[in-house]
Amino acid sequence: IEKVLGQGGFGITYLAEQTGLGRKVALKEFFMQEHCNRDADTAQVSVPSVGSKKLVERFRQKFLKEARLIASFDNGNIIKIFDVFEENGTAYYVMEYLEGGSLADKVKSGALRESDALRYIRQVASALDFIHGKQMMHLDVKPANILLDGDGNAVLIDFGLAKQYDSEGEQT
């Protein structure tokens, strides 16, 4: 692990090196900061409150399910997940590291050219069309959840709020 890339209420994303393959990756750790503690010496994650254990476990299982589902996707505009594992009393997944930054970062430096904006819109629409075909809704599409790869292509990330539905439209 080289550094923290970002942290939210449910996880921490790190820049890491996958040493066996010699490549940079993003490593996402399940860590509910309001409910979890980390031992400074062992890095072991624990849930000190008995009342929070069920809640944390339910969201940890959702985190793992989400990672496995996204890993099964084959769409160039959706983040690629390489591995999922459990360690230190929590769960992780390893995904591609996209060095182009987020669309939110890009628009902070000024307005996009119309051709770039249209290309990003088409690429994100392709990702959404793909997941909608899998009876899934992302529910958190925003510039911060769209990363740019080394070629400047838009890649949809952060499926933490996503919902999956069965053929009758009921949430699974």
Buried (B, 14 or more C-beta within 10 A) or exposed (E): EEEEBBEEEBBBBBBBBBEEEEEEBBBBBBBBEEBBBBEEEEEEBBBEEEEBEEBBEEBBEBBBEBBEBBBEBEBEBBBBBBEBEEEBBBBBBBBBBBEBEBBEEBEEEEEBEEEBEEBBEEBBEBBBEBBEEEBBBBEBBEBBBBBBBEEEBBBBBBBBEBEBBEEEEEEE
